[in-house]
Amino acid sequence: MFFTSLAYAMGQAPEAGAQPGGPLMTFMPLILMFVIFYVLLIRPQQKKQKEHKQMLDNLTRGDRIVTTGGLHGRIVEVKDNVLVVDVGNNIQVEIGRGFIAALINPDTAGKTAEKKK
C-alpha cells in the first residue's frame, strides 16, 4: 500500500527516448568538441606535416640540415630516399630522407648571430 501511494506521488514516467530539446541538442556537445579539436589540434598538425613534407621534397645538394637525432651537416649527394651528408672532417654519412628534422638557412643563422652582438 505504501509503495502504491509513493508511485502516484512521483507522477508519470517520462516517455522512452524523449529528450528535451530534440536529438540535435543531444549531439551538440559532441559536435562542438569535434569542431574544437579540429581547429585547435588536427588542422595545425596537418599544416605542419604538409610544410615538413614540402621541405623534404625540396632538399638539394649544399643545404645545411639537422637530423632527428641532432646531427648537423651539409648535403653532399641526393639519392632517391637517401641523402649523403658531410658532418665535418670529411666524414660522410648516409641518412634516410625521412629522418631530416629541419633545414638550416645560413642567411638566417648569420643574421641572428649578428643581432646578439
Buried (B, 14 or more C-beta within 10 A) or exposed (E): EEEEEEEEEEEEEEEEEEEEEEEEEEEEEEEEEEEEEEEEEEEEEEEEEEEBEEBBEEBEEEBBBBBEEEBEBBBBEBEEEEBBBBBEEEEEEEBEBEEBEEBEEEEEEEEEEEEEE
